[in-house]
Amino acid sequence: MPDRAPQPVDRQLPTDEARDLISLVRDIAQHEIAPKAAEEEDAGRFPREVFALLSDSGLLGLPYDAEYGGGEQPYEVYLQVLEELAAARLTVGLGVSVHTLASYALAAFGTKEQQVEHLPSMLGGGLLGAYCLSEPASGSDAASLRTKAVRDGDDWVITGTKAWITHGGIADFYTVMARTGEEGPRGITAFLVPGDAEGLSAAVPEKKMGLKGSPTAQVHLDGVRVPDSRRLGEEGQGFAIALSALDSGRLGIAACAIGVAQAALDEAVAYATERRQFGRPIADFQGLRFMLADMATQIEAGRALYLAAARLRDAGRPFAKQAAMAKLHCTDTAMRVTTDAVQILGGYGYTVDFPAERYMREAKVLQIVEGTNQIQRMVIARHLAGPEAR
Ligand SMILES: Cc1cc2nc3c(=O)[nH]c(=O)nc-3n(C[C@H](O)[C@H](O)[C@H](O)COP(=O)(O)OP(=O)(O)OC[C@H]3O[C@@H](n4cnc5c(N)ncnc54)[C@H](O)[C@@H]3O)c2cc1C
């Protein structure tokens, strides 16, 4: 049986610069991220030093303007970077995706003054961001959020509790959606809140099934005072900003999902070519060969789907429907592929001695975050058939 050690994904990249970028990311992933992934996930340790390295390497602001310290890369390149990072460790890939999401409101809707003041430190100055939309009583129905921001002179005073916040308690800045007006989506405004603001605190992180290195915590805002200069966009525009951020963020989740799925497939192929039963490598049995073929095909289809959506975005065309489709398809693919990888490893797949079980636990969360896959289907159907009947 010839050696079938996994080869790096053969990527279609638009420029030499993008090819160099992927080489750099693979180097960091292989030497700085993957070796500690299993141990640190088990211990629930967040690799802050990896994020410092990514920031120093220009990898924390890839899709944003060079004028403010961003990498000015098209989404099709940025997403493939995320895929490589997530394959090495989801906590890192997803963390970069959430940081990019948290920076979006300012980058896309901030004033020139706000961008000059804050963006360089967010995109390449070592800061880490968090995105605060969900609350204990409002997840899928995010427009019913209750956190309030009340005007007081030149300031806003924000009070409420945000839930499930990735990087909650360790972030340097929080993009917070709060109610400033009427009930529903039109009464919401976005704010940029510094991590050390008085009155901001985080609860003990949730104890999760997977993604344990990435802290997810409630964030309490107890009369947090921010100047009006930290309001992002217009009063009442916050929900539209939040949804616009999520269209792009969902592509990040799709890319992370394909990274996790690819890592699981690589492990399954390596194991199946090594492990012998009935006097032959188990990869010789058609039952497993067909499973591997299906896994690889679903991954390629997922990659093609998220890249197609990214290329629409890069061309300035509408991409919300395709982003929802990519998130739905890629995360369902990750769940199926990682489950099959555990099966291919047999009993060993069910132990923590191999990463397949971790990939399976990580895939699950991707079907939930940034809009569950039920919500993605609602978004897609709305594009096809208009709003739901009430
Ligand atoms: C690890 C992790 C990290 C997260 N990070 C962040 C973050 O950084 N920032 C942030 O703001 N949020 C974050 N979230 C929150 C996440 O976005 C929500 O969990 C998600 O949107 C679902 O909300 P919920 O958990 O309240 O579930 P619910 O909305 O209560 O949904 C429960 C179930 O009902 C289904 N459902 C709800 N409404 C409908 C409907 N109309 N039709 C069909 N089915 C429906 C859902 O699909 C789900 O299966 C994170 C969550 C996790 C687990």
The ligand as an SDF file (V2000), in Angstrom:
LIG
                    3D

 53 58  0  0  0  0  0  0  0  0999 V2000
  -19.9120   28.5910   21.5940 C   0  0  0  0  0  0  0  0  0  0  0  0
  -20.8570   29.7080   21.2510 C   0  0  0  0  0  0  0  0  0  0  0  0
  -20.3380   30.9480   20.9100 C   0  0  0  0  0  0  0  0  0  0  0  0
  -21.2020   32.0090   20.6180 C   0  0  0  0  0  0  0  0  0  0  0  0
  -20.6720   33.2450   20.3420 N   0  0  0  0  0  0  0  0  0  0  0  0
  -21.5010   34.3080   20.2280 C   0  0  0  0  0  0  0  0  0  0  0  0
  -20.9670   35.6350   20.1210 C   0  0  0  0  0  0  0  0  0  0  0  0
  -19.7550   35.8380   20.0940 O   0  0  0  0  0  0  0  0  0  0  0  0
  -21.8420   36.6790   20.0510 N   0  0  0  0  0  0  0  0  0  0  0  0
  -23.1880   36.5000   20.0800 C   0  0  0  0  0  0  0  0  0  0  0  0
  -23.8990   37.4880   20.0120 O   0  0  0  0  0  0  0  0  0  0  0  0
  -23.7200   35.2520   20.1900 N   0  0  0  0  0  0  0  0  0  0  0  0
  -22.9230   34.1630   20.2570 C   0  0  0  0  0  0  0  0  0  0  0  0
  -23.4410   32.8960   20.3900 N   0  0  0  0  0  0  0  0  0  0  0  0
  -24.8830   32.7360   20.4630 C   0  0  0  0  0  0  0  0  0  0  0  0
  -25.4740   32.0340   19.2460 C   0  0  0  0  0  0  0  0  0  0  0  0
  -25.4780   32.9120   18.1550 O   0  0  0  0  0  0  0  0  0  0  0  0
  -26.8770   31.5560   19.6520 C   0  0  0  0  0  0  0  0  0  0  0  0
  -26.6920   30.4550   20.5330 O   0  0  0  0  0  0  0  0  0  0  0  0
  -27.7270   31.1730   18.4780 C   0  0  0  0  0  0  0  0  0  0  0  0
  -28.0460   32.3010   17.7140 O   0  0  0  0  0  0  0  0  0  0  0  0
  -29.0170   30.4880   18.9210 C   0  0  0  0  0  0  0  0  0  0  0  0
  -29.6610   31.1920   19.9220 O   0  0  0  0  0  0  0  0  0  0  0  0
  -30.1350   30.4370   21.2620 P   0  0  0  0  0  0  0  0  0  0  0  0
  -28.9960   29.6510   21.7680 O   0  0  0  0  0  0  0  0  0  0  0  0
  -30.7660   31.4150   22.1510 O   0  0  0  0  0  0  0  0  0  0  0  0
  -31.2040   29.3820   20.7520 O   0  0  0  0  0  0  0  0  0  0  0  0
  -32.7590   29.6620   20.4620 P   0  0  0  0  0  0  0  0  0  0  0  0
  -32.9130   30.8530   19.6100 O   0  0  0  0  0  0  0  0  0  0  0  0
  -33.5070   29.6160   21.7390 O   0  0  0  0  0  0  0  0  0  0  0  0
  -33.1180   28.3870   19.5910 O   0  0  0  0  0  0  0  0  0  0  0  0
  -33.3600   27.1000   20.1700 C   0  0  0  0  0  0  0  0  0  0  0  0
  -33.7570   26.1630   19.0210 C   0  0  0  0  0  0  0  0  0  0  0  0
  -34.9530   26.6440   18.3690 O   0  0  0  0  0  0  0  0  0  0  0  0
  -34.7110   26.7940   16.9770 C   0  0  0  0  0  0  0  0  0  0  0  0
  -35.4990   27.9190   16.4800 N   0  0  0  0  0  0  0  0  0  0  0  0
  -35.5950   29.1770   17.0050 C   0  0  0  0  0  0  0  0  0  0  0  0
  -36.4070   29.9390   16.2690 N   0  0  0  0  0  0  0  0  0  0  0  0
  -36.8110   29.1670   15.2150 C   0  0  0  0  0  0  0  0  0  0  0  0
  -37.6730   29.3620   14.0950 C   0  0  0  0  0  0  0  0  0  0  0  0
  -38.2640   30.5430   13.8630 N   0  0  0  0  0  0  0  0  0  0  0  0
  -37.8520   28.3380   13.2220 N   0  0  0  0  0  0  0  0  0  0  0  0
  -37.2550   27.1370   13.4250 C   0  0  0  0  0  0  0  0  0  0  0  0
  -36.4390   26.8800   14.4790 N   0  0  0  0  0  0  0  0  0  0  0  0
  -36.2330   27.8860   15.3540 C   0  0  0  0  0  0  0  0  0  0  0  0
  -33.2060   27.0310   16.8590 C   0  0  0  0  0  0  0  0  0  0  0  0
  -32.7240   26.7090   15.5590 O   0  0  0  0  0  0  0  0  0  0  0  0
  -32.6640   26.0760   17.9460 C   0  0  0  0  0  0  0  0  0  0  0  0
  -32.6260   24.7730   17.4140 O   0  0  0  0  0  0  0  0  0  0  0  0
  -22.5950   31.8090   20.6430 C   0  0  0  0  0  0  0  0  0  0  0  0
  -23.1110   30.5410   20.9540 C   0  0  0  0  0  0  0  0  0  0  0  0
  -22.2570   29.4930   21.2780 C   0  0  0  0  0  0  0  0  0  0  0  0
  -22.8520   28.1670   21.6460 C   0  0  0  0  0  0  0  0  0  0  0  0
  1  2  1  0
  2  3  1  0
  2 52  2  0
  3  4  2  0
  4  5  1  0
  4 50  1  0
  5  6  2  0
  6  7  1  0
  6 13  1  0
  7  8  2  0
  7  9  1  0
  9 10  1  0
 10 11  2  0
 10 12  1  0
 12 13  2  0
 13 14  1  0
 14 15  1  0
 14 50  1  0
 15 16  1  0
 16 17  1  0
 16 18  1  0
 18 19  1  0
 18 20  1  0
 20 21  1  0
 20 22  1  0
 22 23  1  0
 23 24  1  0
 24 25  2  0
 24 26  1  0
 24 27  1  0
 27 28  1  0
 28 29  2  0
 28 30  1  0
 28 31  1  0
 31 32  1  0
 32 33  1  0
 33 34  1  0
 33 48  1  0
 34 35  1  0
 35 36  1  0
 35 46  1  0
 36 37  1  0
 36 45  1  0
 37 38  2  0
 38 39  1  0
 39 40  1  0
 39 45  2  0
 40 41  1  0
 40 42  2  0
 42 43  1  0
 43 44  2  0
 44 45  1  0
 46 47  1  0
 46 48  1  0
 48 49  1  0
 50 51  2  0
 51 52  1  0
 52 53  1  0
M  END
$$$$
